[in-house]
């Protein structure tokens, strides 16, 4: 066992010693992101329970899904090679996913309770779900040595700051907002095709799939953690459990805060993206000048 450990240590040190680290690349791009599983859904509904057609947050929002629709993805990556052919690479990335980009605001009436009488009042709802991601991982580009076209395959551990924001504007009054946020650890797989146009510039077309909340799921069940308008620091509640909410009521103020069953939710999404590669040749890439 000791000999095996020594051999492993020598192998790691040797591989690092023979690593090139001489072909750094920066990549920037934009993409279209599509939510799946419990991330996708509808965030609003029409309610007729008070004999008035009212608009309200959907009863499944936050308890069963997060109401996300198609959105945009912005990102930057840094890559560095391990071998002289640039086949094996380490990479680090930052990205921003903003869902519901193409979904318009929804207008209708809410019910205002005045001394037991419900009056309709015009209101507009807006909703977004955002994920800011930092990733670290490895990538393989088997035909990178051609310096023309090369497919690539990668995998990353991701650190995801998630935020759901629901806002309501009544008439000409200021908006009232609800925010739920969380930090989760996830994983993604990434693949695509690179094209190198010159020693400095290239392009990339890729797809990736993210599992956003593999670790650190939770639910906050205290009455102080209830979902209510004006609460801007609520838990995302993606674990199975219960929490208090008056957010889905079509009436303002809500008649009561109910106990809501939260299911264990899977937050994943797919992305197709287009980017630009910027290559930075180092001294080791340059042809020595003859004296």
C-alpha positions in Angstrom: 0.0 0.0 0.0 2.9 2.4 0.8 4.5 1.6 -2.5 1.3 2.3 -4.3 0.9 5.7 -2.6 4.5 6.5 -3.4 4.0 5.6 -7.0 0.7 7.7 -7.2 2.5 10.7 -5.7 5.4 10.3 -8.2 3.0 10.0 -11.1 1.1 13.2 -10.1 4.3 15.2 -9.6 5.6 13.9 -12.9 2.5 14.8 -14.8 2.5 18.3 -13.3 6.2 18.7 -14.1 5.5 17.7 -17.8 2.4 19.8 -18.1 2.7 22.6 -20.6 0.4 25.4 -19.3 1.3 27.4 -22.4 -1.9 27.8 -24.3 -4.3 30.0 -22.2 -7.7 30.7 -23.7 -10.5 33.1 -22.7 -14.0 32.5 -24.0 -17.0 34.7 -23.9 -20.5 34.1 -25.2 -24.3 34.1 -25.0 -26.9 31.4 -25.1 -30.5 30.3 -24.8 -31.4 28.5 -21.6 -34.4 26.1 -21.1 -35.6 25.0 -17.7 -36.6 21.4 -17.0 -38.2 19.2 -14.3 -39.2 21.2 -11.2 -37.6 24.5 -12.4 -40.1 25.0 -15.2 -43.8 26.0 -14.6 -46.3 28.8 -14.5 -46.1 31.6 -12.0 -49.6 33.0 -12.2 -53.2 31.8 -12.3 -56.8 33.2 -12.6 -59.0 32.9 -9.5 -62.8 33.1 -9.4 -63.3 31.9 -5.9 -64.6 35.3 -4.8 -67.0 35.7 -7.7 -64.6 38.2 -9.3 -62.0 37.2 -11.9 -58.7 37.8 -10.0 -55.1 37.3 -10.9 -52.8 35.7 -8.3 -49.5 33.7 -8.1 -50.0 30.0 -9.0 -50.7 27.6 -6.2 -47.8 25.4 -7.3 -45.3 28.2 -7.4 -42.4 27.5 -4.9 -44.2 24.4 -3.4 -43.9 22.2 -6.5 -42.0 24.2 -9.1 -40.3 27.6 -9.7 -42.3 28.9 -12.6 -39.3 29.4 -14.9 -39.5 29.8 -18.7 -37.0 30.1 -21.5 -34.3 32.7 -20.9 -30.8 33.9 -21.7 -27.3 32.8 -20.6 -24.2 35.0 -20.4 -20.8 33.5 -19.6 -17.0 33.7 -19.6 -14.5 30.9 -19.4 -10.8 30.5 -18.8 -8.9 27.4 -20.1 -5.4 26.2 -19.7 -3.8 23.1 -21.3 -2.0 20.2 -19.6 -0.3 18.8 -22.6 1.5 20.3 -25.6 -1.3 19.3 -28.0 -3.9 21.2 -25.9 -6.1 18.0 -25.7 -6.5 18.0 -21.9 -7.5 21.2 -20.2 -8.5 22.7 -16.9 -11.2 25.3 -17.0 -12.9 27.8 -14.7 -16.1 29.7 -15.6 -18.6 32.2 -14.5 -22.2 32.4 -15.9 -25.5 34.2 -15.4 -28.8 32.5 -16.3 -31.9 34.7 -16.3 -35.1 32.8 -17.0 -38.5 34.2 -18.1 -36.7 36.7 -20.3 -39.4 36.4 -23.1 -42.4 36.2 -20.8 -44.4 39.5 -20.7 -45.8 40.9 -17.5 -49.3 39.8 -16.5 -52.0 42.3 -15.8 -55.4 41.8 -14.1 -57.2 42.5 -10.8 -56.4 41.6 -7.3 -59.0 41.7 -4.5 -58.7 44.3 -1.8 -60.4 43.5 1.5 -62.1 46.6 3.0 -64.1 45.8 6.1 -65.1 42.4 4.8 -66.0 43.6 1.3 -63.8 42.6 -1.7 -63.0 45.3 -4.2 -61.1 44.6 -7.5 -58.0 46.7 -8.1 -55.8 46.6 -11.2 -52.3 45.1 -10.8 -49.4 43.8 -12.8 -47.2 40.9 -11.9 -43.6 40.2 -13.0 -41.4 37.2 -12.2 -37.8 36.1 -12.8 -35.6 33.2 -11.7 -31.9 33.9 -11.9 -28.8 31.7 -11.3 -25.3 33.1 -11.0 -22.8 30.2 -11.4 -19.1 29.7 -10.8 -17.7 26.4 -12.2 -14.4 24.5 -12.2 -13.8 21.4 -14.3 -11.9 19.4 -16.9 -12.2 19.3 -20.7 -11.0 17.0 -23.5 -10.6 18.2 -27.1 -9.2 15.1 -29.0 -8.5 16.9 -32.3 -7.2 20.2 -30.9 -3.8 19.5 -32.4 -5.2 20.2 -35.9 -5.7 23.9 -34.9 -8.8 24.0 -37.2 -11.9 22.2 -36.0 -12.2 20.2 -32.8 -15.1 18.8 -30.8 -14.7 19.0 -27.0 -16.3 17.3 -24.0 -16.2 18.6 -20.4 -17.6 18.3 -16.9 -17.8 20.9 -14.1 -18.6 21.2 -10.5 -20.8 24.3 -10.1 -21.5 26.7 -7.2 -24.9 28.3 -7.8 -26.4 31.4 -6.3 -30.2 31.2 -7.1 -32.8 33.9 -6.7 -36.5 34.0 -7.4 -38.2 37.4 -7.6 -41.9 38.0 -7.8 -43.2 41.6 -7.9 -46.7 43.1 -8.0 -47.5 46.7 -9.0 -51.0 48.0 -8.1 -52.2 50.9 -10.2 -49.6 53.8 -9.9 -48.3 52.6 -6.6 -44.8 51.4 -6.0 -44.1 47.7 -6.6 -44.2 45.2 -3.7 -41.7 42.4 -4.0 -41.0 38.9 -2.8 -37.5 37.3 -3.0 -36.4 33.8 -2.3 -32.7 32.9 -2.6 -30.3 30.0 -2.0 -26.8 28.7 -2.5 -26.5 25.2 -4.0 -23.8 23.0 -5.4 -24.4 21.2 -8.7 -22.8 19.6 -11.7 -22.9 20.0 -15.5 -21.7 18.3 -18.6 -20.6 20.4 -21.6 -19.8 19.6 -25.2 -19.5 21.4 -28.5 -17.3 22.3 -31.5 -14.5 24.8 -31.7 -13.2 26.5 -34.9 -9.9 28.3 -34.9 -9.7 31.2 -37.5 -6.3 32.5 -36.6 -3.6 32.3 -33.9 -5.7 34.7 -31.8 -9.4 34.3 -32.6 -11.8 31.4 -32.8 -15.5 30.5 -32.3 -17.4 27.9 -30.4 -20.9 26.4 -30.6 -21.8 24.2 -27.6 -24.6 22.7 -25.5 -24.6 21.9 -21.8 -26.8 20.4 -19.2 -26.9 21.6 -15.5 -28.0 19.8 -12.4 -28.2 22.9 -10.2 -29.1 21.8 -6.7 -27.5 18.4 -6.1 -26.3 19.4 -2.6 -27.5 21.7 0.2 -31.3 21.5 -0.4 -33.3 22.7 2.6 -36.7 24.0 3.8 -37.3 26.7 6.4 -40.4 25.9 8.4 -40.6 28.7 11.0 -43.3 31.3 11.0 -40.7 34.0 10.8 -39.6 32.4 7.4 -43.2 32.6 6.0 -43.7 33.6 2.4 -45.3 37.1 2.3 -45.3 40.2 0.2 -42.4 42.4 1.2 -40.2 39.5 2.4 -37.0 39.8 0.5 -34.8 37.2 2.2 -36.9 34.0 2.1 -35.5 30.5 1.7 -35.9 28.8 -1.7 -37.4 25.7 0.0 -36.3 23.0 -2.5 -36.3 20.2 0.1 -39.3 18.2 1.2 -41.1 19.7 4.2 -43.6 22.4 5.2 -43.6 26.2 5.3 -46.0 29.0 5.9 -47.3 31.2 3.0 -49.9 33.8 2.2 -48.3 34.7 -1.1 -50.8 32.8 -3.3 -53.9 34.6 -2.0 -55.7 36.8 -4.6 -56.8 39.0 -1.7 -54.7 41.8 -0.1 -54.1 41.5 2.8 -54.2 37.7 2.7 -57.0 36.3 5.0 -54.6 33.8 6.5 -51.1 32.1 6.3 -51.5 28.5 5.4 -49.1 25.6 5.9 -47.8 24.5 2.5 -46.3 21.1 1.6 -43.0 21.5 -0.2 -41.9 18.6 -2.4 -38.2 17.8 -2.9 -37.4 19.6 -6.2 -34.9 18.9 -8.9 -33.6 22.1 -10.6 -31.9 21.5 -13.9 -31.7 23.3 -17.2 -30.2 22.9 -20.7 -28.3 25.5 -22.7 -27.2 26.1 -26.3 -24.6 28.8 -26.6 -22.3 30.6 -29.1 -19.0 32.1 -28.1 -15.7 33.6 -29.1 -12.3 32.2 -28.2 -9.4 34.5 -27.6 -6.0 32.7 -27.6 -2.9 34.1 -25.8 0.3 32.6 -27.2 3.1 32.5 -24.7 6.8 32.6 -25.3 6.9 28.8 -25.6 4.5 29.0 -28.6 6.7 31.5 -30.5 9.4 30.4 -32.9 12.8 31.3 -31.6 14.5 34.1 -33.6 17.7 33.2 -35.3 20.7 35.2 -34.4 
